[in-house]
Every structure is written in C-alpha cells, then in structure tokens.
Amino acid sequence: MMHHIRTLWALTRARVALLRAEPERGEITTTVIVTALMAIAAIAIIAIIVAKLTQKANSINLGLGG
C-alpha cells in the first residue's frame, strides 16, 4: 500500500513540475467561452424538455371534469 502512495506522490510531483515549467498558453479565455456556451445550451435543452413535459402532462385527460 505504501508503495502505491509513494508512486502516486511521485507522479503528482512530476506533473506539478511539468505544469510549472510550461508557460501559460492563454487558453483560459477559450475554455471559459466554451464552458459558457455549453451551460447555455444545457439550460436551453432543459427548458425545452420541461416545456414539452408540462404540455404533455396538461393534455392528459384524467376524467375528473366535464
């Protein structure tokens, strides 16, 4: 078990060292834009599904009224 922890720790340190060595490539703006567009698309899809489900639920005849 201790060997696994040491291996994971060594890999983590190597990865952090690699990330520190690389200069920032300025991709944060692109990432933020893509994430925002995906969030907007998800909200739109959920709104469409809710509207269709509500419409279907309201069209069900329960036989309670006239």
C-alpha positions as CSV (number, residue, x, y, z in Angstrom):
1,M,0.0,0.0,0.0
2,M,2.8,2.4,0.9
3,H,4.4,1.7,-2.5
4,H,1.3,2.8,-4.3
5,I,1.1,6.0,-2.2
6,R,4.8,6.8,-3.0
7,T,4.2,6.2,-6.7
8,L,1.2,8.4,-6.8
9,W,3.0,11.1,-4.9
10,A,6.0,10.9,-7.3
11,L,3.6,11.2,-10.3
12,T,1.8,14.1,-8.8
13,R,5.1,15.9,-8.1
14,A,6.3,15.3,-11.6
15,R,3.0,16.6,-13.1
16,V,3.1,19.7,-11.0
17,A,6.8,20.3,-12.0
18,L,5.8,19.9,-15.7
19,L,2.9,22.3,-15.3
20,R,5.1,24.9,-13.6
21,A,7.7,24.6,-16.4
22,E,5.2,25.3,-19.1
23,P,4.3,29.0,-19.6
24,E,0.6,29.7,-19.6
25,R,-0.7,29.4,-23.2
26,G,-3.6,31.8,-22.8
27,E,-6.3,29.1,-23.4
28,I,-8.4,30.2,-20.4
29,T,-10.5,32.6,-22.5
30,T,-11.4,29.9,-24.9
31,T,-12.1,27.5,-22.1
32,V,-14.4,30.0,-20.4
33,I,-16.3,30.7,-23.7
34,V,-16.8,27.1,-24.5
35,T,-17.9,26.3,-20.9
36,A,-20.4,29.2,-21.0
37,L,-21.8,28.1,-24.4
38,M,-22.2,24.6,-23.1
39,A,-24.0,25.8,-20.0
40,I,-26.4,28.0,-22.1
41,A,-27.1,25.0,-24.4
42,A,-27.8,22.8,-21.4
43,I,-30.2,25.3,-19.9
44,A,-32.0,25.7,-23.3
45,I,-32.3,21.9,-23.7
46,I,-33.7,21.5,-20.2
47,A,-36.2,24.3,-20.8
48,I,-37.4,22.7,-24.0
49,I,-37.8,19.3,-22.2
50,V,-39.7,20.9,-19.3
51,A,-42.0,22.7,-21.7
52,K,-42.8,19.6,-23.6
53,L,-43.3,17.5,-20.5
54,T,-45.6,20.2,-19.0
55,Q,-47.6,20.4,-22.2
56,K,-48.0,16.6,-22.3
57,A,-49.0,16.5,-18.6
58,N,-51.6,19.2,-19.1
59,S,-53.0,17.3,-22.1
60,I,-53.7,14.1,-20.2
61,N,-57.4,13.6,-19.6
62,L,-58.0,12.4,-16.0
63,G,-61.8,12.1,-16.4
64,L,-62.4,14.3,-13.4
65,G,-64.2,17.2,-15.1
66,G,-67.0,17.9,-17.6
